[in-house]
């Protein structure tokens, strides 16, 4: 079930890569179009976004984990 959820999220979000924190802030400040994004952020970046009132979630990356289940 979690795999299906992550696959759905990947299919319906824009991958902004390592620019995730920057782009999330731009969207929050209405400096960029509102849209669903995903990408990479450090634990510190995720916490800083939360502290700024920006909701973020860390999802497992099954592709990178090399899991076969």
URBELQUI-V114620 format. One line per field, one symbol per residue. psi: psi as a letter, one per 30 degrees, with the letter a starting at -180 (. if undefined). Layout:
BEGIN
psi->???
END
This chain:
BEGIN
psi->eeeeeeeeeefglkjgbfgeeeeeeeeeghflkklkllakkleeeeeeeefggkklkkkkjeeefgkg.
END
